[in-house]
Amino acid sequence: MATKDPREPFTRLSIEEAKEKLDSGDAVMVDVRDPHEYVEVHAKGVRLIPVNTVMTELDQIREFAGDKKEVLFICKMGGRSALAAEYATAAGLEGLELFNVEGGTDAWAEAGFPTGD
């Protein structure tokens, strides 16, 4: 179940909740892992923006989001994606609701959810 800690600028989601948001068309997902991890396996339809570049790639995140209002950050297990949401907020990303996908790509792939381009 989605949880919001008032001390965090994002809401934590399970992989199932993330998939529902993506399937409904309400959100986009950004993979913040390193490129070599991304090529091994990634959730279908994600955009790669490594965590260390999030603060300088806000325009790319906004462009990718388009008319969507929600951005889901995903990494391997959930740590770097939480950091990415913090970075995006600190850098001034506004107007989008941010989410951290708990369990990350490992859990996504293990659940059999779509991977690849």
Sine and cosine of phi, psi and omega as CSV:
sin_phi,cos_phi,sin_psi,cos_psi,sin_omega,cos_omega
0.00,0.00,0.70,-0.71,-0.01,-1.00
-0.84,0.55,0.70,-0.71,0.02,-1.00
-0.76,-0.65,0.65,-0.76,0.00,-1.00
-0.85,-0.52,0.90,-0.44,0.10,-0.99
-1.00,-0.04,0.83,-0.56,-0.05,-1.00
-0.88,0.48,-0.27,0.96,0.03,-1.00
-1.00,0.07,-0.11,0.99,-0.02,-1.00
-0.91,-0.40,0.60,-0.80,-0.01,-1.00
-1.00,0.09,0.35,0.94,-0.04,-1.00
-0.56,-0.83,0.23,-0.97,0.07,-1.00
-0.95,-0.33,0.65,-0.76,0.03,-1.00
-1.00,0.03,0.71,-0.70,-0.03,-1.00
-0.80,-0.59,0.50,-0.87,0.18,-0.98
-0.98,0.19,0.23,-0.97,0.05,-1.00
-0.90,0.44,-0.55,0.83,0.02,-1.00
-0.91,0.43,-0.68,0.73,0.03,-1.00
-0.91,0.41,-0.62,0.78,0.03,-1.00
-0.88,0.47,-0.72,0.70,0.00,-1.00
-0.88,0.48,-0.65,0.76,0.04,-1.00
-0.87,0.49,-0.70,0.72,0.01,-1.00
-0.89,0.45,-0.69,0.73,0.02,-1.00
-0.91,0.41,-0.69,0.72,0.00,-1.00
-0.89,0.45,-0.54,0.84,-0.01,-1.00
-0.98,0.22,-0.24,0.97,0.00,-1.00
1.00,0.10,0.17,0.99,-0.05,-1.00
-1.00,0.06,-0.20,0.98,-0.17,-0.99
-0.59,-0.81,0.27,-0.96,0.18,-0.98
-0.83,-0.55,0.35,-0.94,-0.02,-1.00
-0.82,-0.57,0.72,-0.70,-0.01,-1.00
-0.92,-0.39,0.82,-0.57,0.05,-1.00
-1.00,0.00,0.84,-0.54,-0.09,-1.00
-0.96,-0.29,0.27,0.96,0.03,-1.00
-0.98,0.21,0.06,-1.00,0.07,-1.00
-0.97,0.26,0.45,-0.89,-0.03,-1.00
-0.81,0.58,-0.62,0.78,-0.02,-1.00
-0.92,0.40,-0.49,0.87,0.07,-1.00
-0.96,0.29,-0.66,0.75,-0.01,-1.00
-0.85,0.52,-0.68,0.73,-0.04,-1.00
-0.93,0.36,-0.41,0.91,0.04,-1.00
-0.92,0.38,-0.77,0.64,0.05,-1.00
-0.27,-0.96,0.63,-0.78,0.08,-1.00
-0.46,-0.89,0.43,-0.90,0.04,-1.00
-0.90,0.43,0.60,-0.80,-0.01,-1.00
-0.89,0.46,0.73,-0.69,0.10,-0.99
1.00,0.09,0.05,1.00,0.01,-1.00
-0.98,0.20,0.32,-0.95,0.12,-0.99
-0.93,-0.37,0.74,-0.68,0.03,-1.00
-0.99,0.11,0.88,-0.48,0.14,-0.99
-0.64,-0.77,1.00,-0.08,-0.07,-1.00
-0.80,0.59,0.56,-0.83,-0.10,-0.99
-0.80,0.60,-0.61,0.79,-0.04,-1.00
-0.96,0.29,-0.07,1.00,0.03,-1.00
-0.91,-0.42,-0.04,1.00,-0.09,-1.00
-0.83,0.55,-0.69,0.72,-0.07,-1.00
-0.90,0.43,-0.43,0.90,-0.01,-1.00
-0.98,-0.18,-0.03,1.00,-0.06,-1.00
-0.90,-0.44,0.48,0.88,-0.02,-1.00
-0.87,0.49,-0.61,0.79,0.02,-1.00
-0.89,0.45,-0.63,0.77,0.02,-1.00
-0.91,0.42,-0.63,0.78,0.03,-1.00
-0.91,0.43,-0.72,0.70,0.02,-1.00
-0.88,0.48,-0.69,0.72,0.00,-1.00
-0.89,0.46,-0.69,0.72,0.01,-1.00
-0.89,0.45,-0.63,0.78,0.00,-1.00
-0.92,0.39,-0.54,0.84,0.01,-1.00
0.84,0.54,-0.83,-0.56,0.00,-1.00
-1.00,0.00,0.04,1.00,0.05,-1.00
-0.96,0.28,0.44,-0.90,-0.04,-1.00
-0.94,-0.35,-0.02,1.00,-0.07,-1.00
-0.79,-0.62,0.71,-0.71,0.06,-1.00
-0.86,-0.51,0.83,-0.56,0.04,-1.00
-0.98,-0.21,0.80,-0.60,0.07,-1.00
-0.98,-0.18,0.72,-0.70,0.00,-1.00
-0.71,-0.70,0.58,-0.82,0.08,-1.00
-0.70,-0.72,-0.53,-0.85,-0.01,-1.00
-0.95,0.30,-0.74,0.67,-0.06,-1.00
-0.73,-0.68,-0.31,0.95,0.04,-1.00
0.74,-0.67,-0.15,0.99,-0.01,-1.00
-0.98,0.22,-0.80,0.60,-0.02,-1.00
-0.92,0.38,-0.53,0.85,0.01,-1.00
-0.93,0.37,-0.56,0.83,0.09,-1.00
-0.90,0.43,-0.68,0.73,0.04,-1.00
-0.89,0.46,-0.64,0.76,0.02,-1.00
-0.88,0.48,-0.66,0.75,0.04,-1.00
-0.90,0.43,-0.63,0.77,0.07,-1.00
-0.89,0.46,-0.73,0.69,0.01,-1.00
-0.87,0.49,-0.71,0.70,-0.03,-1.00
-0.87,0.49,-0.66,0.75,0.03,-1.00
-0.91,0.41,-0.72,0.69,-0.01,-1.00
-0.88,0.48,-0.55,0.84,-0.02,-1.00
-0.99,0.16,-0.13,0.99,0.08,-1.00
0.97,-0.24,0.29,0.96,0.06,-1.00
-0.93,0.36,0.89,-0.45,-0.04,-1.00
-0.79,-0.62,0.33,-0.95,0.08,-1.00
1.00,0.09,0.02,1.00,0.02,-1.00
-0.80,-0.60,0.65,-0.76,0.09,-1.00
-1.00,0.09,0.76,-0.65,-0.08,-1.00
-0.96,-0.27,0.61,-0.79,-0.02,-1.00
-0.72,-0.69,0.51,-0.86,0.11,-0.99
-0.92,-0.38,0.81,-0.58,-0.01,-1.00
-1.00,0.04,0.96,-0.29,0.00,-1.00
-0.94,0.34,0.67,-0.75,-0.02,-1.00
1.00,-0.05,-0.46,0.89,0.12,-0.99
0.89,0.46,-0.31,-0.95,-0.07,-1.00
-0.90,0.44,-0.54,0.84,0.03,-1.00
-0.85,0.53,-0.77,0.64,-0.01,-1.00
-0.92,0.39,-0.61,0.79,0.02,-1.00
-0.84,0.54,-0.78,0.63,-0.02,-1.00
-0.92,0.39,-0.66,0.75,0.00,-1.00
-0.88,0.47,-0.53,0.85,0.01,-1.00
-0.97,0.24,-0.16,0.99,-0.01,-1.00
0.99,0.14,0.28,0.96,0.03,-1.00
-0.95,0.31,0.37,-0.93,-0.10,-0.99
-0.86,0.51,0.71,-0.70,0.06,-1.00
-0.81,-0.58,0.20,-0.98,0.00,-1.00
1.00,-0.10,-0.16,-0.99,-0.06,-1.00
-0.95,0.31,0.00,0.00,0.00,0.00
